């Protein structure tokens, strides 16, 4: 009998122990689930915490990516520089219609572009006289003209439609005529205003005072210029990205220096045109055509028609770096 009660007690205690073990196991699993849930919503231990910032909500399009690449900042972006060396060579075969004279007007340029708005260049002009019926013995020769340094500051003030620009030219007395006249230098300052009516049409207005500097007042009794003022009006038409037409017209007033026996005086006002059509074959090659009057259109004793008939027609070929 005693043995029977011992067996029953043993079975009872075993059952209680198994039940307690199962309950404890359930409690452990519940605690582990809570811990896992908390860990899933907490910041990773290796992420530096900071104050909340205003960020866009995470959506399907902006969901975090595993092992994301480091964020790119302004300090690490490689911005292409606008600065570069500039150079060009231009040849203009030119024909003077009335006398049948043929020559080329040539231009060499070397400069540096700091940005698209700030540039410094040096230009050197020279002509090659190919055929001149009035000077057959010297029909083939080359003439060097004054060069100049050209500094541009574009879009000094702009609202996208109206813009102000500055340009300064400082001339060097390279030509024989300038040296014989005693020219030291010449300053030509451009104050430019442009208004963009559309993508196809921009109109330019320019005020250009010119101050030459001479070592003497006259050359062989002829007074040297003391001051010149020019006013330009130039519609500029862009037919497309490659083809453009400039239609400059300007008037000029020149005041001469006072010399012995004569005071300084203003010469007659003159007017000039220089329409030019340019086609960009590619970024380094341009071709085109131009025309300019060889005599003033106004205050010309031979008249307006004569000024056009004696004009110069040109073809343009320009290669650039």
Secondary structure, 3 states (H helix, E strand, C coil): CHHHHHHHHHHHHHHHHHHHHHHHHHHHHHHHHHHHHHHHHCCCCCCCCCCCCCCCCCCCCCCCCCCCCCCCCCCCCCCCCCCEEEEEEEEEEEEECCCCEEEEEEEEEEEEECCCCEEEEEEEEEEEEEECHHHHHHCCEEEECCEEEEEEEEEEEECCCEEEEEEEEEEECCCHHHHHCCEEEEEEEEEEEEEECCCCEEEEEEEEEEEEEECCCEECCEECEEEEEEEEEEEEEECCCCEEEEEEEEEEEEEECCECCECCCECCCEEEEEEEEEEEEECCEEEEEEEECCCCCCCCCCCHHHHHHCCEEEEEEEEEC
